[in-house]
């Protein structure tokens, strides 16, 4: 769903998968895009901050994110090979051209130049390998516009600054299924919602670090 809650995008499975755009008000189709030849299925999808671009990840052999212009033609305008299984994709709410992918043993930060090139940087975890990540979200606070939070298969929540882990927090048993960032004035600012495999929902306040509310 778009940041303004007006558009929904979805991706097909199949030999010639399509990306569909829908009106969130009445569920009527408003457009479609076609993944390049050889694509197999869409595993993750998202709309950029002002509904200008769609990024859709395909599970073909090289695992590639394709970028489409919402008001453009059906074909992708740019592509970026991730080469690792992607299960979630999130655009930066403060930057029209930046998105992150999360998945098998990786987080990747991708920056689109608005034309044809996408620069992809794999995340760094310091010592050891990166745990597989199930979900990603960017913080709303512009002061932290290059910070993201992800949920790991190890039950930890990861706070990233750019492409590097700032800190991780033990959250639940099993994997973290979902993370979401919201600007909530009633809670005093930015909050992070974390859904766990053990059927828990944990809420954190974020002010440069995560502090558990409940």
MARLOKOL-661672 format. One line per field, with one value per residue (C-alpha): x, y, z; residue number from 0. Coordinates in Angstrom, 3 decimals, always signed. Layout:
BEGIN
u: [X  ...]
v: [Y  ...]
w: [Z  ...]
i: [NUM  ...]
//
This chain:
BEGIN
u: [+0.000  +1.208  +2.301  -0.799  -3.034  -4.569  -2.952  -2.264  +0.181  +0.318  +2.479  +1.603  +3.127  +3.574  +5.654  +4.661  +3.924  +2.212  +2.235  -1.220  -2.170  -5.466  -7.488  -7.482  -10.876  -12.920  -10.502  -10.829  -7.776  -6.070  -3.117  -0.592  +3.093  +4.885  +8.047  +10.826  +11.104  +12.284  +10.624  +8.844  +7.037  +6.974  +8.251  +8.274  +6.843  +6.511  +5.574  +7.956  +7.198  +5.176  +3.802  +6.277  +7.951  +7.161  +9.897  +9.093  +11.462  +11.416  +12.449  +14.089  +17.596  +19.492  +16.789  +16.348  +14.425  +12.691  +11.639  +8.592  +7.334  +3.745  +2.607  +4.858  +4.627  +4.262  +7.988  +10.561  +12.785  +15.632  +16.726  +19.100  +20.372  +20.193  +21.206  +19.797  +16.212  +14.121  +11.031  +10.382  +11.039  +10.569  +10.970  +12.410  +9.550  +11.906  +13.659  +11.937  +14.903  +16.007  +14.656  +15.842  +15.431  +15.436  +15.702  +18.005  +21.134  +21.008  +19.836  +20.536  +20.276  +19.410  +19.584  +17.938  +19.337  +15.947  +17.088  +18.491  +21.084  +20.548  +23.427  +23.091  +25.063  +24.893  +24.517  +27.368  +26.866  +30.355  +31.721  +30.092  +27.384  +24.097  +21.071  +18.246  +15.887  +12.091  +10.986  +12.314  +11.042  +12.495  +12.098  +9.805  +11.946  +14.009  +16.876  +17.192  +16.376  +19.207  +18.257  +16.198  +14.897  +14.667  +13.342  +15.630  +15.036  +16.818  +14.049  +16.058  +15.230  +18.128  +18.723  +20.843  +22.592  +23.087  +24.401  +25.767  +24.137  +23.956  +22.446  +20.295  +17.596  +16.309  +12.555  +10.835  +11.157  +11.408  +11.627  +10.409  +7.664  +7.074  +8.285  +6.596  +7.478  +4.804  +4.849  +2.513  +2.119  +0.093  +3.077  +5.507  +6.935  +8.251  +7.135  +8.170  +5.697  +7.205  +5.270  +6.854  +6.527  +5.452  +2.244  +3.541  +3.228  +5.916  +5.895  +9.058  +9.628  +12.461  +14.562  +17.897  +17.574  +14.705  +13.014  +10.283  +6.862  +5.008]
v: [+0.000  +3.527  +5.895  +8.057  +4.931  +5.666  +2.977  -0.732  -2.674  -6.451  -8.894  -12.095  -15.561  -17.268  -17.286  -13.735  -12.042  -8.661  -5.945  -4.482  -1.086  -0.801  +2.021  +1.607  +3.382  +0.959  -1.902  -1.111  -1.743  +1.442  +0.054  -2.737  -3.311  -6.313  -7.890  -8.594  -11.839  -14.725  -13.450  -16.019  -14.433  -11.322  -11.959  -8.355  -5.064  -1.433  +2.118  +5.056  +7.959  +10.103  +7.245  +7.925  +4.504  +0.839  -1.614  -5.302  -8.162  -11.213  -14.720  -15.686  -17.150  -13.914  -12.472  -8.940  -5.838  -4.093  -0.440  +0.916  +4.470  +4.632  +7.083  +5.521  +2.524  -1.148  -1.996  -1.608  +1.487  +0.043  -3.195  -4.210  -7.736  -8.673  -12.330  -13.401  -14.366  -11.276  -11.548  -7.862  -4.479  -1.022  +2.466  +5.305  +7.582  +10.611  +9.802  +9.091  +7.138  +4.838  +1.454  -1.541  -5.257  -7.900  -11.641  -14.630  -13.647  -10.068  -6.489  -4.341  -0.574  +0.444  +3.979  +4.729  +7.635  +8.408  +7.207  +3.687  +3.013  +1.498  +1.378  -1.567  -1.872  -5.050  -4.544  -5.253  -6.940  -6.476  -9.815  -12.918  -13.355  -11.486  -13.385  -13.781  -10.817  -11.074  -7.439  -3.876  -0.356  +3.156  +5.642  +8.636  +11.170  +13.080  +13.251  +9.492  +9.363  +6.903  +4.555  +1.392  -1.316  -4.979  -8.177  -11.190  -14.922  -15.160  -13.244  -10.015  -6.505  -4.832  -1.084  -0.056  +3.220  +3.202  -0.248  -1.128  -2.596  -0.022  -2.326  -5.419  -6.144  -9.563  -9.508  -12.893  -16.650  -17.714  -15.189  -11.597  -11.658  -7.919  -4.452  -1.087  +2.504  +5.051  +8.699  +8.626  +11.932  +10.234  +7.988  +10.892  +10.464  +7.575  +4.073  +0.704  -2.190  -5.679  -8.882  -12.152  -15.789  -16.524  -14.465  -11.431  -7.777  -5.559  -1.752  +0.338  +4.073  +5.321  +8.380  +7.257  +3.934  +1.521  +1.501  -1.043  +0.417  -2.901]
w: [+0.000  -0.775  +1.995  +1.380  +1.532  -1.899  -4.078  -3.655  -5.835  -6.173  -8.116  -9.927  -10.099  -13.466  -16.644  -17.631  -14.286  -14.134  -11.494  -10.863  -9.438  -7.561  -6.047  -2.269  -2.111  -4.206  -5.159  -8.890  -11.140  -12.345  -14.301  -14.810  -15.571  -17.092  -15.717  -18.265  -20.210  -18.030  -14.865  -12.703  -9.765  -7.609  -4.063  -2.768  -3.982  -2.916  -3.947  -3.517  -1.171  -3.608  -5.754  -8.574  -8.761  -8.141  -7.210  -7.686  -6.940  -9.207  -8.119  -11.420  -11.339  -10.611  -8.280  -9.596  -8.516  -11.421  -11.217  -13.032  -13.394  -12.138  -14.843  -17.513  -19.827  -18.948  -19.162  -16.389  -16.630  -14.525  -12.864  -10.078  -9.374  -5.666  -6.186  -2.813  -1.984  -1.182  +1.045  +1.749  +0.134  +1.674  +0.167  +2.222  +3.302  +3.144  -0.140  -3.457  -4.842  -2.013  -0.962  +1.032  +0.476  +3.190  +2.830  +2.859  +4.836  +3.633  +3.800  +0.740  +0.312  -3.258  -4.678  -8.035  -10.073  -11.639  -15.065  -15.544  -12.849  -9.404  -6.921  -4.537  -1.291  +0.792  +4.540  +6.939  +10.286  +11.685  +12.877  +11.433  +8.823  +8.575  +9.792  +7.295  +7.585  +7.260  +7.095  +6.813  +7.566  +7.371  +10.197  +9.585  +11.485  +8.884  +11.378  +10.925  +7.219  +6.497  +9.350  +8.982  +11.266  +10.248  +11.787  +11.891  +11.621  +14.994  +16.818  +17.019  +15.834  +14.003  +13.843  +10.838  +10.069  +6.324  +5.452  +8.905  +12.018  +14.824  +17.432  +17.757  +20.334  +21.378  +20.791  +20.562  +20.104  +16.480  +13.676  +13.590  +10.962  +10.520  +11.492  +10.914  +11.876  +12.722  +13.782  +16.810  +18.661  +21.430  +22.127  +22.072  +18.566  +16.505  +17.437  +16.003  +15.892  +15.839  +15.134  +16.233  +15.212  +18.801  +18.220  +20.139  +19.220  +20.759  +20.634  +20.929  +21.141  +18.919  +19.721  +18.319  +20.115  +20.729  +24.137  +24.759  +25.670  +25.940]
i: [0  1  2  3  4  5  6  7  8  9  10  11  12  13  14  15  16  17  18  19  20  21  22  23  24  25  26  27  28  29  30  31  32  33  34  35  36  37  38  39  40  41  42  43  44  45  46  47  48  49  50  51  52  53  54  55  56  57  58  59  60  61  62  63  64  65  66  67  68  69  70  71  72  73  74  75  76  77  78  79  80  81  82  83  84  85  86  87  88  89  90  91  92  93  94  95  96  97  98  99  100  101  102  103  104  105  106  107  108  109  110  111  112  113  114  115  116  117  118  119  120  121  122  123  124  125  126  127  128  129  130  131  132  133  134  135  136  137  138  139  140  141  142  143  144  145  146  147  148  149  150  151  152  153  154  155  156  157  158  159  160  161  162  163  164  165  166  167  168  169  170  171  172  173  174  175  176  177  178  179  180  181  182  183  184  185  186  187  188  189  190  191  192  193  194  195  196  197  198  199  200  201  202  203  204  205  206  207  208  209  210  211  212  213]
//
